[in-house]
């Protein structure tokens, strides 16, 4: 009789320690550290009451039936969480030697946001190995008006424990044209990728081809370069041109330029910055105010060569 009892107990232990087929709940996504709002699937062999999905709380915990304490899940790999759950079941004397399987059903803790001058702005989860080029590709690639840099912002805790945002500037030419592998940085989730539109210079007034022109891919964009893109000054252009520049939300500066001396190479070329308005008045000395120029630019910049802009302010 004692021998039969020993065989029965041995069979029970064997069933708990050697599962023939452990069922998993939900898809098994690539294993990486678990974070808040992720959905994990927990399966305990031969214990269906423990097999369920559990959403990780904002504080990083999950709860399982019959366990009196919460389980810390944040920061653990699925295999590590399996060990923690098994130890909790043993510590509270619920199961003798549980066999626990944890898979990831959904990741929500590693969003990557791609916005700006891309074809299809998107947000997706960083599953497996994700690089900056992968993220740009998911967003459909860069638009023609994309700027010269890609901004990658990542929030992290400072030494004082306060959240701070670090922004890395990635040159588009180095990343895409020269394929520098060091610029194709690895993304782990939580990054915001922003592609600014390329800066524009607005050339209006007495030029042959008024319009909004993208800044050149050089270290400096100048008045003579913009006049060349505008196909030169028109007849009856005045001797003085003006640069209208915003410096702050309300500050508006008017910078006069001796246009005739500049064209005759008697004065140095003048650099321009993004969103400058280069205005060439006629030789009668009339000139529009910055407010008027901005109003007509906002209306006519989308037209072919900005013809509406030119004709409206003459």
TORTOR-435358 format. One line per field, with one value per residue (C-alpha): residue number from 1; residue in three letters; x, y, z. Coordinates in steps of 0.02 Angstrom, whole numbers. Layout:
# residues N
dose [NUM|...] .
mardo [ALA|...] .
x [X|...] .
y [Y|...] .
z [Z|...] .
This chain:
# residues 314
dose [1|2|3|4|5|6|7|8|9|10|11|12|13|14|15|16|17|18|19|20|21|22|23|24|25|26|27|28|29|30|31|32|33|34|35|36|37|38|39|40|41|42|43|44|45|46|47|48|49|50|51|52|53|54|55|56|57|58|59|60|61|62|63|64|65|66|67|68|69|70|71|72|73|74|75|76|77|78|79|80|81|82|83|84|85|86|87|88|89|90|91|92|93|94|95|96|97|98|99|100|101|102|103|104|105|106|107|108|109|110|111|112|113|114|115|116|117|118|119|120|121|122|123|124|125|126|127|128|129|130|131|132|133|134|135|136|137|138|139|140|141|142|143|144|145|146|147|148|149|150|151|152|153|154|155|156|157|158|159|160|161|162|163|164|165|166|167|168|169|170|171|172|173|174|175|176|177|178|179|180|181|182|183|184|185|186|187|188|189|190|191|192|193|194|195|196|197|198|199|200|201|202|203|204|205|206|207|208|209|210|211|212|213|214|215|216|217|218|219|220|221|222|223|224|225|226|227|228|229|230|231|232|233|234|235|236|237|238|239|240|241|242|243|244|245|246|247|248|249|250|251|252|253|254|255|256|257|258|259|260|261|262|263|264|265|266|267|268|269|270|271|272|273|274|275|276|277|278|279|280|281|282|283|284|285|286|287|288|289|290|291|292|293|294|295|296|297|298|299|300|301|302|303|304|305|306|307|308|309|310|311|312|313|314] .
mardo [UNK|UNK|UNK|UNK|UNK|UNK|UNK|UNK|UNK|UNK|UNK|UNK|UNK|UNK|UNK|UNK|UNK|UNK|UNK|UNK|UNK|UNK|UNK|UNK|UNK|UNK|UNK|UNK|UNK|UNK|UNK|UNK|UNK|UNK|UNK|UNK|UNK|UNK|UNK|UNK|UNK|UNK|UNK|UNK|UNK|UNK|UNK|UNK|UNK|UNK|UNK|UNK|UNK|UNK|UNK|UNK|UNK|UNK|UNK|UNK|UNK|UNK|UNK|UNK|UNK|UNK|UNK|UNK|UNK|UNK|UNK|UNK|UNK|UNK|UNK|UNK|UNK|UNK|UNK|UNK|UNK|UNK|UNK|UNK|UNK|UNK|UNK|UNK|UNK|UNK|UNK|UNK|UNK|UNK|UNK|UNK|UNK|UNK|UNK|UNK|UNK|UNK|UNK|UNK|UNK|UNK|UNK|UNK|UNK|UNK|UNK|UNK|UNK|UNK|UNK|UNK|UNK|UNK|UNK|UNK|UNK|UNK|UNK|UNK|UNK|UNK|UNK|UNK|UNK|UNK|UNK|UNK|UNK|UNK|UNK|UNK|UNK|UNK|UNK|UNK|UNK|UNK|UNK|UNK|UNK|UNK|UNK|UNK|UNK|UNK|UNK|UNK|UNK|UNK|UNK|UNK|UNK|UNK|UNK|UNK|UNK|UNK|UNK|UNK|UNK|UNK|UNK|UNK|UNK|UNK|UNK|UNK|UNK|UNK|UNK|UNK|UNK|UNK|UNK|UNK|UNK|UNK|UNK|UNK|UNK|UNK|UNK|UNK|UNK|UNK|UNK|UNK|UNK|UNK|UNK|UNK|UNK|UNK|UNK|UNK|UNK|UNK|UNK|UNK|UNK|UNK|UNK|UNK|UNK|UNK|UNK|UNK|UNK|UNK|UNK|UNK|UNK|UNK|UNK|UNK|UNK|UNK|UNK|UNK|UNK|UNK|UNK|UNK|UNK|UNK|UNK|UNK|UNK|UNK|UNK|UNK|UNK|UNK|UNK|UNK|UNK|UNK|UNK|UNK|UNK|UNK|UNK|UNK|UNK|UNK|UNK|UNK|UNK|UNK|UNK|UNK|UNK|UNK|UNK|UNK|UNK|UNK|UNK|UNK|UNK|UNK|UNK|UNK|UNK|UNK|UNK|UNK|UNK|UNK|UNK|UNK|UNK|UNK|UNK|UNK|UNK|UNK|UNK|UNK|UNK|UNK|UNK|UNK|UNK|UNK|UNK|UNK|UNK|UNK|UNK|UNK|UNK|UNK|UNK|UNK|UNK|UNK|UNK|UNK|UNK|UNK|UNK|UNK|UNK|UNK|UNK|UNK|UNK|UNK] .
x [0|142|224|65|54|236|205|51|147|290|167|94|266|314|158|201|385|382|247|212|134|127|-5|31|-101|-84|55|235|315|504|567|620|600|421|353|193|35|110|-5|75|5|37|13|42|51|-101|-174|-299|-359|-190|-184|-237|-179|-134|-106|47|-8|65|169|239|142|25|-97|-134|-275|-243|-82|-93|42|69|206|334|343|421|601|598|617|476|591|634|451|418|542|467|290|345|435|281|169|289|316|129|114|-11|87|232|337|242|296|260|265|256|236|204|33|49|183|125|273|394|310|412|332|380|314|353|406|374|245|145|172|153|174|229|304|490|489|655|794|732|846|818|806|676|572|585|537|383|331|340|506|549|447|533|524|613|749|933|923|820|788|781|720|728|665|767|798|937|1058|938|797|705|645|745|739|896|891|1012|1030|1059|1109|1001|1144|1254|1115|1043|1164|1329|1248|1353|1313|1352|1209|1083|1057|966|794|726|556|508|592|510|577|539|587|573|530|674|692|628|676|537|590|458|445|539|620|586|529|458|425|476|644|718|880|1031|1124|1274|1338|1265|1123|1148|1055|1147|1102|918|921|997|856|732|816|881|800|666|676|647|708|760|936|892|822|755|765|618|664|572|677|557|368|340|505|513|671|692|869|911|1034|1120|1066|1158|1325|1294|1259|1413|1520|1561|1490|1497|1357|1229|1182|1000|914|759|594|679|583|692|595|650|545|534|637|495|542|379|394|269|267|312|132|73|210|172|-13|14|151|35|-93|19|162|69|46|165|322|227|152|5|126|215|63|-26|107|156] .
y [0|117|80|126|292|333|298|412|557|535|544|708|788|728|806|974|975|902|979|890|1039|1213|1320|1504|1638|1766|1797|1777|1943|1973|1963|2128|2213|2236|2410|2497|2461|2307|2156|1994|1818|1705|1517|1393|1211|1110|1259|1343|1463|1550|1557|1732|1897|2039|2222|2298|2446|2621|2580|2424|2285|2143|2045|1859|1762|1693|1792|1917|2032|2116|2056|2182|2160|2322|2306|2115|2002|1873|1733|1833|1866|1679|1649|1787|1719|1541|1597|1695|1542|1435|1568|1581|1390|1391|1268|1154|1172|1276|1285|1460|1527|1713|1783|1960|1987|2175|2305|2481|2546|2583|2705|2790|2945|3008|3178|3328|3325|3139|3065|2971|3028|2878|2805|2624|2512|2474|2284|2198|2298|2466|2597|2777|2725|2594|2730|2847|2703|2663|2845|2828|2918|3103|3232|3339|3489|3398|3497|3458|3380|3250|3285|3134|3179|3056|3090|3024|3058|3176|3142|3238|3121|3250|3210|3297|3289|3261|3301|3229|3311|3189|3264|3195|3197|3090|2969|2940|3002|2942|2802|2834|2685|2786|2905|2763|2758|2619|2660|2578|2664|2829|2928|3071|3092|3259|3309|3499|3573|3655|3840|3958|4133|4241|4354|4481|4646|4697|4532|4427|4272|4310|4164|4059|3976|3837|3877|3808|3655|3760|3840|4008|4076|4253|4393|4365|4179|4219|4351|4222|4100|4242|4267|4440|4609|4675|4844|4997|4909|5033|5062|4999|4829|4775|4617|4592|4474|4413|4395|4328|4321|4508|4585|4636|4707|4800|4787|4904|4845|4954|4846|4940|4928|4744|4706|4807|4707|4864|4795|4620|4495|4487|4321|4272|4159|4051|4145|4307|4415|4497|4643|4739|4899|5000|5155|5269|5231|5151|5001|4889|4861|4692|4663|4687|4576|4435|4444|4427|4296|4185|4200|4185|4071|3918|3992|3965|4069|4179|4283|4333|4401|4507|4575|4613|4726|4827] .
z [0|44|-124|-218|-125|-168|-351|-349|-271|-394|-537|-471|-456|-629|-703|-626|-675|-850|-959|-1120|-1206|-1129|-1213|-1237|-1245|-1385|-1512|-1459|-1507|-1502|-1324|-1251|-1083|-1027|-995|-935|-1036|-1120|-1128|-1067|-1083|-933|-943|-800|-851|-801|-706|-825|-690|-700|-891|-942|-1016|-900|-939|-855|-750|-764|-611|-694|-602|-648|-538|-546|-461|-287|-267|-125|-193|-359|-476|-536|-726|-789|-841|-850|-1001|-1023|-962|-806|-770|-783|-642|-534|-554|-516|-359|-301|-325|-224|-89|-56|-59|-201|-313|-272|-430|-559|-741|-803|-981|-1020|-1195|-1257|-1335|-1366|-1344|-1300|-1200|-1343|-1463|-1598|-1672|-1846|-1897|-2006|-2189|-2217|-2334|-2202|-2022|-1909|-1736|-1712|-1579|-1576|-1597|-1622|-1704|-1768|-1847|-1900|-2083|-2036|-1953|-2103|-2219|-2113|-2135|-2325|-2344|-2347|-2441|-2573|-2455|-2314|-2227|-2213|-2040|-1947|-1764|-1648|-1473|-1328|-1151|-1007|-823|-774|-631|-519|-568|-672|-848|-984|-1174|-1277|-1463|-1588|-1759|-1902|-2072|-2212|-2336|-2225|-2179|-2352|-2486|-2410|-2306|-2152|-2037|-1880|-1922|-1940|-1753|-1660|-1589|-1432|-1412|-1337|-1476|-1570|-1747|-1827|-2003|-2021|-2188|-2278|-2244|-2379|-2435|-2509|-2652|-2704|-2795|-2951|-2998|-3151|-3057|-2883|-2768|-2619|-2644|-2535|-2449|-2537|-2474|-2425|-2268|-2318|-2425|-2489|-2578|-2743|-2741|-2717|-2852|-2969|-2930|-2961|-3132|-3087|-3056|-3170|-3258|-3150|-2992|-2858|-2793|-2620|-2573|-2404|-2300|-2182|-2041|-1888|-1731|-1602|-1597|-1614|-1666|-1849|-1925|-2088|-2156|-2303|-2436|-2565|-2709|-2847|-2756|-2722|-2905|-2958|-2835|-2736|-2573|-2496|-2521|-2381|-2296|-2275|-2148|-2161|-2185|-2235|-2358|-2490|-2563|-2718|-2735|-2895|-2927|-2871|-2693|-2643|-2530|-2443|-2257|-2185|-2134|-2313|-2382|-2260|-2299|-2486|-2467|-2364|-2504|-2656|-2605|-2670|-2844|-2988|-2956|-2836|-2977|-2867|-2739|-2865|-2953|-2789|-2715|-2867] .
